[in-house]
Amino acid sequence: MVCSHLGGDAVKVDLMRNRLKQITGINQLRSLIELNLSRNEFSDFPVDIRGLHQLEKLYINQNNIKTIPENVFPSLEKLRFLKLSTNRLEKLPQDMNRCQHLNYLNLSNNCLRNLDALRNQLAELPDLLFHNSSLTLFKASGNPLRKPPQEVCAGGLRDIESYFAMLEANAPNVSTYSHQK
């Protein structure tokens, strides 16, 4: 699909549910702030996205993406919302931590085993990230996390899973969560 007919002034593009396997020309939309590529058939991450320097929100969930190449995220300096859930991701690019304004990241329902989210602006982690997950290593220090709180994250993956299980069960006293090992 070629996006050149949309015009360079578009600020929001929704291409959800179009059975797209690839997209070209998206980098011509220099003013784009929000892009929705959810529920398509991408198996490769569309690298032209790296040319969208104004992009703040990217929805690319529910595709078949297995890998994201290096050198995509460093150019997305304004990105603050990224939904990559329900893909087939096994790992993330090492330079993803260069998204310093990212405050929402959803990676649930992927095949990740290690997750390094150090030194970002993440305030909340979605509970689905840890539900039935194959995740064995999670790094999130240097983030202003409120959910789960830093002290829960410091206890490791089991404590995080327990925290979300308590929330799900509507535990009346989640704020006084104590580490259970």
Beta strands, then each sheet from edge to edge (+ up, - down):
strand 1: 12-14
strand 2: 34-36
strand 3: 57-59
strand 4: 81-83
strand 5: 104-106
strand 6: 114-116
strand 7: 137-139
sheet 1: 1+ 2+ 3+ 4+ 5+
sheet 2: 6+ 7+
end
